[in-house]
């Protein structure tokens, strides 16, 4: 049986979930988006990864997202 580490399993799950997913690091920079996110928002991962949320999406969307992060 092949050994698969948990990062590979997690990435496989995120790439195949039927919803747009993005992951933001603690510095508020985007570190991952899946294909569904790219297709829904018509963006390329290479154009977004490494950018802060406010620089990657419209200011309105970024503000909504940041407010949701504050909720318990």
N, CA, C and O atoms as a GROMACS GRO file, in nm:
protein
  288
    1UNK      N    1   0.083  -0.117   0.000
    1UNK     CA    2   0.000   0.000   0.000
    1UNK      C    3   0.088   0.125   0.000
    1UNK      O    4   0.186   0.132   0.074
    2UNK      N    5   0.052   0.223  -0.084
    2UNK     CA    6   0.130   0.346  -0.092
    2UNK      C    7   0.110   0.431   0.032
    2UNK      O    8   0.002   0.436   0.090
    3UNK      N    9   0.216   0.497   0.071
    3UNK     CA   10   0.207   0.589   0.183
    3UNK      C   11   0.168   0.727   0.131
    3UNK      O   12   0.234   0.782   0.043
    4UNK      N   13   0.062   0.781   0.185
    4UNK     CA   14   0.016   0.914   0.146
    4UNK      C   15   0.012   1.000   0.271
    4UNK      O   16  -0.046   0.962   0.372
    5UNK      N   17   0.076   1.116   0.262
    5UNK     CA   18   0.075   1.201   0.381
    5UNK      C   19  -0.054   1.282   0.388
    5UNK      O   20  -0.127   1.293   0.291
    6UNK      N   21  -0.078   1.338   0.504
    6UNK     CA   22  -0.205   1.408   0.526
    6UNK      C   23  -0.219   1.533   0.440
    6UNK      O   24  -0.331   1.571   0.406
    7UNK      N   25  -0.110   1.597   0.404
    7UNK     CA   26  -0.118   1.715   0.316
    7UNK      C   27  -0.170   1.675   0.180
    7UNK      O   28  -0.254   1.745   0.122
    8UNK      N   29  -0.123   1.564   0.127
    8UNK     CA   30  -0.171   1.516  -0.003
    8UNK      C   31  -0.320   1.482   0.002
    8UNK      O   32  -0.394   1.513  -0.092
    9UNK      N   33  -0.363   1.420   0.109
    9UNK     CA   34  -0.504   1.383   0.123
    9UNK      C   35  -0.589   1.509   0.133
    9UNK      O   36  -0.694   1.519   0.069
   10UNK      N   37  -0.545   1.605   0.213
   10UNK     CA   38  -0.617   1.730   0.230
   10UNK      C   39  -0.628   1.804   0.096
   10UNK      O   40  -0.736   1.852   0.061
   11UNK      N   41  -0.518   1.814   0.023
   11UNK     CA   42  -0.518   1.882  -0.107
   11UNK      C   43  -0.609   1.810  -0.206
   11UNK      O   44  -0.682   1.875  -0.280
   12UNK      N   45  -0.606   1.679  -0.208
   12UNK     CA   46  -0.693   1.602  -0.296
   12UNK      C   47  -0.839   1.630  -0.265
   12UNK      O   48  -0.921   1.647  -0.355
   13UNK      N   49  -0.872   1.634  -0.137
   13UNK     CA   50  -1.010   1.666  -0.096
   13UNK      C   51  -1.050   1.805  -0.144
   13UNK      O   52  -1.157   1.821  -0.202
   14UNK      N   53  -0.966   1.904  -0.121
   14UNK     CA   54  -0.998   2.042  -0.159
   14UNK      C   55  -1.009   2.060  -0.310
   14UNK      O   56  -1.088   2.141  -0.358
   15UNK      N   57  -0.929   1.986  -0.385
   15UNK     CA   58  -0.935   1.997  -0.530
   15UNK      C   59  -1.059   1.931  -0.588
   15UNK      O   60  -1.101   1.964  -0.699
   16UNK      N   61  -1.118   1.839  -0.515
   16UNK     CA   62  -1.233   1.765  -0.568
   16UNK      C   63  -1.366   1.798  -0.504
   16UNK      O   64  -1.470   1.748  -0.547
   17UNK      N   65  -1.366   1.882  -0.403
   17UNK     CA   66  -1.493   1.923  -0.342
   17UNK      C   67  -1.568   2.009  -0.445
   17UNK      O   68  -1.506   2.091  -0.512
   18UNK      N   69  -1.699   1.991  -0.458
   18UNK     CA   70  -1.773   2.060  -0.564
   18UNK      C   71  -1.812   2.204  -0.529
   18UNK      O   72  -1.917   2.252  -0.572
   19UNK      N   73  -1.730   2.272  -0.453
   19UNK     CA   74  -1.756   2.410  -0.412
   19UNK      C   75  -1.628   2.493  -0.430
   19UNK      O   76  -1.518   2.438  -0.422
   20UNK      N   77  -1.643   2.622  -0.453
   20UNK     CA   78  -1.523   2.705  -0.460
   20UNK      C   79  -1.459   2.716  -0.322
   20UNK      O   80  -1.526   2.743  -0.223
   21UNK      N   81  -1.328   2.694  -0.317
   21UNK     CA   82  -1.255   2.698  -0.190
   21UNK      C   83  -1.132   2.786  -0.207
   21UNK      O   84  -1.061   2.777  -0.307
   22UNK      N   85  -1.108   2.869  -0.106
   22UNK     CA   86  -0.981   2.939  -0.099
   22UNK      C   87  -0.932   2.931   0.043
   22UNK      O   88  -1.010   2.925   0.138
   23UNK      N   89  -0.802   2.932   0.057
   23UNK     CA   90  -0.741   2.928   0.190
   23UNK      C   91  -0.652   3.050   0.202
   23UNK      O   92  -0.571   3.081   0.114
   24UNK      N   93  -0.670   3.118   0.313
   24UNK     CA   94  -0.594   3.239   0.340
   24UNK      C   95  -0.505   3.212   0.460
   24UNK      O   96  -0.550   3.157   0.560
   25UNK      N   97  -0.378   3.251   0.451
   25UNK     CA   98  -0.286   3.233   0.562
   25UNK      C   99  -0.308   3.336   0.670
   25UNK      O  100  -0.391   3.426   0.656
   26UNK      N  101  -0.234   3.324   0.778
   26UNK     CA  102  -0.252   3.416   0.890
   26UNK      C  103  -0.211   3.558   0.854
   26UNK      O  104  -0.249   3.653   0.922
   27UNK      N  105  -0.134   3.574   0.748
   27UNK     CA  106  -0.095   3.707   0.702
   27UNK      C  107  -0.196   3.765   0.603
   27UNK      O  108  -0.172   3.868   0.540
   28UNK      N  109  -0.310   3.696   0.590
   28UNK     CA  110  -0.422   3.735   0.502
   28UNK      C  111  -0.388   3.722   0.354
   28UNK      O  112  -0.458   3.778   0.269
   29UNK      N  113  -0.282   3.649   0.322
   29UNK     CA  114  -0.250   3.623   0.182
   29UNK      C  115  -0.312   3.489   0.142
   29UNK      O  116  -0.313   3.394   0.220
   30UNK      N  117  -0.362   3.484   0.021
   30UNK     CA  118  -0.425   3.362  -0.030
   30UNK      C  119  -0.316   3.261  -0.062
   30UNK      O  120  -0.220   3.292  -0.133
   31UNK      N  121  -0.332   3.140  -0.010
   31UNK     CA  122  -0.231   3.037  -0.033
   31UNK      C  123  -0.283   2.921  -0.118
   31UNK      O  124  -0.205   2.838  -0.163
   32UNK      N  125  -0.416   2.916  -0.141
   32UNK     CA  126  -0.472   2.808  -0.221
   32UNK      C  127  -0.609   2.848  -0.273
   32UNK      O  128  -0.687   2.909  -0.200
   33UNK      N  129  -0.638   2.815  -0.399
   33UNK     CA  130  -0.775   2.818  -0.451
   33UNK      C  131  -0.793   2.692  -0.535
   33UNK      O  132  -0.698   2.645  -0.598
   34UNK      N  133  -0.914   2.639  -0.536
   34UNK     CA  134  -0.937   2.519  -0.617
   34UNK      C  135  -0.992   2.556  -0.754
   34UNK      O  136  -1.021   2.672  -0.781
   35UNK      N  137  -1.007   2.456  -0.840
   35UNK     CA  138  -1.055   2.478  -0.977
   35UNK      C  139  -1.195   2.539  -0.979
   35UNK      O  140  -1.226   2.622  -1.065
   36UNK      N  141  -1.280   2.498  -0.886
   36UNK     CA  142  -1.416   2.552  -0.882
   36UNK      C  143  -1.413   2.702  -0.854
   36UNK      O  144  -1.494   2.777  -0.910
   37UNK      N  145  -1.322   2.747  -0.771
   37UNK     CA  146  -1.308   2.890  -0.744
   37UNK      C  147  -1.262   2.961  -0.871
   37UNK      O  148  -1.317   3.065  -0.908
   38UNK      N  149  -1.162   2.905  -0.937
   38UNK     CA  150  -1.112   2.965  -1.061
   38UNK      C  151  -1.223   2.978  -1.165
   38UNK      O  152  -1.238   3.082  -1.228
   39UNK      N  153  -1.301   2.872  -1.181
   39UNK     CA  154  -1.407   2.873  -1.282
   39UNK      C  155  -1.522   2.967  -1.246
   39UNK      O  156  -1.572   3.038  -1.333
   40UNK      N  157  -1.564   2.967  -1.122
   40UNK     CA  158  -1.676   3.051  -1.079
   40UNK      C  159  -1.643   3.199  -1.091
   40UNK      O  160  -1.725   3.279  -1.135
   41UNK      N  161  -1.522   3.237  -1.050
   41UNK     CA  162  -1.484   3.378  -1.048
   41UNK      C  163  -1.398   3.419  -1.168
   41UNK      O  164  -1.352   3.533  -1.176
   42UNK      N  165  -1.378   3.325  -1.261
   42UNK     CA  166  -1.302   3.352  -1.384
   42UNK      C  167  -1.165   3.414  -1.354
   42UNK      O  168  -1.130   3.520  -1.406
   43UNK      N  169  -1.090   3.345  -1.270
   43UNK     CA  170  -0.956   3.390  -1.232
   43UNK      C  171  -0.858   3.273  -1.246
   43UNK      O  172  -0.899   3.158  -1.258
   44UNK      N  173  -0.731   3.305  -1.245
   44UNK     CA  174  -0.626   3.203  -1.247
   44UNK      C  175  -0.556   3.201  -1.112
   44UNK      O  176  -0.529   3.307  -1.054
   45UNK      N  177  -0.528   3.084  -1.063
   45UNK     CA  178  -0.461   3.070  -0.934
   45UNK      C  179  -0.331   3.150  -0.932
   45UNK      O  180  -0.298   3.213  -0.831
   46UNK      N  181  -0.257   3.147  -1.041
   46UNK     CA  182  -0.128   3.217  -1.045
   46UNK      C  183  -0.143   3.368  -1.029
   46UNK      O  184  -0.049   3.436  -0.989
   47UNK      N  185  -0.261   3.422  -1.060
   47UNK     CA  186  -0.286   3.565  -1.046
   47UNK      C  187  -0.330   3.603  -0.905
   47UNK      O  188  -0.326   3.721  -0.869
   48UNK      N  189  -0.372   3.506  -0.826
   48UNK     CA  190  -0.430   3.535  -0.694
   48UNK      C  191  -0.343   3.487  -0.579
   48UNK      O  192  -0.331   3.556  -0.478
   49UNK      N  193  -0.283   3.370  -0.593
   49UNK     CA  194  -0.204   3.314  -0.483
   49UNK      C  195  -0.088   3.408  -0.449
   49UNK      O  196  -0.015   3.454  -0.537
   50UNK      N  197  -0.076   3.435  -0.321
   50UNK     CA  198   0.028   3.526  -0.272
   50UNK      C  199  -0.020   3.668  -0.250
   50UNK      O  200   0.050   3.749  -0.191
   51UNK      N  201  -0.141   3.698  -0.298
   51UNK     CA  202  -0.196   3.833  -0.280
   51UNK      C  203  -0.283   3.835  -0.154
   51UNK      O  204  -0.339   3.734  -0.113
   52UNK      N  205  -0.293   3.954  -0.096
   52UNK     CA  206  -0.386   3.972   0.015
   52UNK      C  207  -0.527   3.974  -0.042
   52UNK      O  208  -0.547   4.012  -0.158
   53UNK      N  209  -0.623   3.935   0.038
   53UNK     CA  210  -0.762   3.929  -0.006
   53UNK      C  211  -0.807   4.060  -0.068
   53UNK      O  212  -0.869   4.060  -0.174
   54UNK      N  213  -0.775   4.171  -0.005
   54UNK     CA  214  -0.819   4.302  -0.053
   54UNK      C  215  -0.762   4.333  -0.191
   54UNK      O  216  -0.821   4.411  -0.266
   55UNK      N  217  -0.647   4.273  -0.226
   55UNK     CA  218  -0.585   4.296  -0.356
   55UNK      C  219  -0.630   4.195  -0.461
   55UNK      O  220  -0.610   4.217  -0.580
   56UNK      N  221  -0.690   4.086  -0.417
   56UNK     CA  222  -0.727   3.979  -0.510
   56UNK      C  223  -0.872   3.985  -0.555
   56UNK      O  224  -0.906   3.938  -0.664
   57UNK      N  225  -0.958   4.043  -0.472
   57UNK     CA  226  -1.101   4.052  -0.505
   57UNK      C  227  -1.146   4.195  -0.485
   57UNK      O  228  -1.071   4.279  -0.435
   58UNK      N  229  -1.269   4.224  -0.524
   58UNK     CA  230  -1.321   4.359  -0.507
   58UNK      C  231  -1.322   4.397  -0.359
   58UNK      O  232  -1.332   4.311  -0.271
   59UNK      N  233  -1.313   4.526  -0.333
   59UNK     CA  234  -1.310   4.573  -0.194
   59UNK      C  235  -1.436   4.530  -0.119
   59UNK      O  236  -1.429   4.493  -0.002
   60UNK      N  237  -1.552   4.535  -0.186
   60UNK     CA  238  -1.677   4.495  -0.123
   60UNK      C  239  -1.676   4.350  -0.080
   60UNK      O  240  -1.715   4.317   0.031
   61UNK      N  241  -1.629   4.262  -0.170
   61UNK     CA  242  -1.623   4.119  -0.138
   61UNK      C  243  -1.521   4.093  -0.027
   61UNK      O  244  -1.545   4.011   0.061
   62UNK      N  245  -1.409   4.163  -0.032
   62UNK     CA  246  -1.307   4.145   0.071
   62UNK      C  247  -1.359   4.188   0.207
   62UNK      O  248  -1.333   4.121   0.307
   63UNK      N  249  -1.433   4.298   0.211
   63UNK     CA  250  -1.489   4.345   0.338
   63UNK      C  251  -1.590   4.245   0.394
   63UNK      O  252  -1.592   4.219   0.514
   64UNK      N  253  -1.675   4.190   0.308
   64UNK     CA  254  -1.772   4.089   0.351
   64UNK      C  255  -1.700   3.967   0.408
   64UNK      O  256  -1.735   3.917   0.515
   65UNK      N  257  -1.599   3.921   0.338
   65UNK     CA  258  -1.523   3.804   0.382
   65UNK      C  259  -1.455   3.832   0.516
   65UNK      O  260  -1.460   3.749   0.607
   66UNK      N  261  -1.392   3.948   0.528
   66UNK     CA  262  -1.322   3.980   0.652
   66UNK      C  263  -1.418   3.994   0.770
   66UNK      O  264  -1.383   3.959   0.882
   67UNK      N  265  -1.538   4.045   0.746
   67UNK     CA  266  -1.639   4.054   0.853
   67UNK      C  267  -1.684   3.915   0.896
   67UNK      O  268  -1.706   3.891   1.015
   68UNK      N  269  -1.696   3.823   0.801
   68UNK     CA  270  -1.736   3.686   0.835
   68UNK      C  271  -1.630   3.618   0.920
   68UNK      O  272  -1.663   3.534   1.004
   69UNK      N  273  -1.504   3.652   0.899
   69UNK     CA  274  -1.397   3.592   0.979
   69UNK      C  275  -1.406   3.634   1.125
   69UNK      O  276  -1.359   3.561   1.213
   70UNK      N  277  -1.464   3.748   1.152
   70UNK     CA  278  -1.475   3.798   1.289
   70UNK      C  279  -1.586   3.731   1.368
   70UNK      O  280  -1.586   3.736   1.491
   71UNK      N  281  -1.680   3.667   1.298
   71UNK     CA  282  -1.793   3.604   1.366
   71UNK      C  283  -1.746   3.479   1.441
   71UNK      O  284  -1.658   3.407   1.394
   72UNK      N  285  -1.807   3.453   1.557
   72UNK     CA  286  -1.768   3.333   1.634
   72UNK      C  287  -1.814   3.205   1.567
   72UNK      O  288  -1.788   3.097   1.619
   0.00000   0.00000   0.00000
